[in-house]
């Protein structure tokens, strides 16, 4: 398990190409906020946060299913959305986000690590360089 440097991860962000043009980035909070902010610099589009929680800080499930922690306070109807998460293990948080955003014109997913429509890495053990621990 080798920690990726921030520069290595940023290089992947710079290289990634999207087949679609999106209207909006939706970060799954908390983990998706930093990658979504980086993608927002690349795409320069509307940025919103969806507050969903499933795991604790040690990556252990905290609930039986991901929970929406606060109401959705942005208009996503008929928009093309890129839902952003840091890590995808089971896909439960991304699935919940996609369910909550029904009515969007298009929804694609992005993960720094794990399986998504777009991802930078798919490694069994991945340490984020921006984690303070």
ABEGO torsion letter per residue (X at the ends): XBBBBAAAAAAAAAABBBABBBABBBBBOAAAAAAAAAAAAAAGBBBBBBBBBABBAAGBBABABBBBABBBABBABGBBBBBBBABBAAGAAAAAAAAAABGBABBBBBBABEBBABBABBBABBBBAABAX
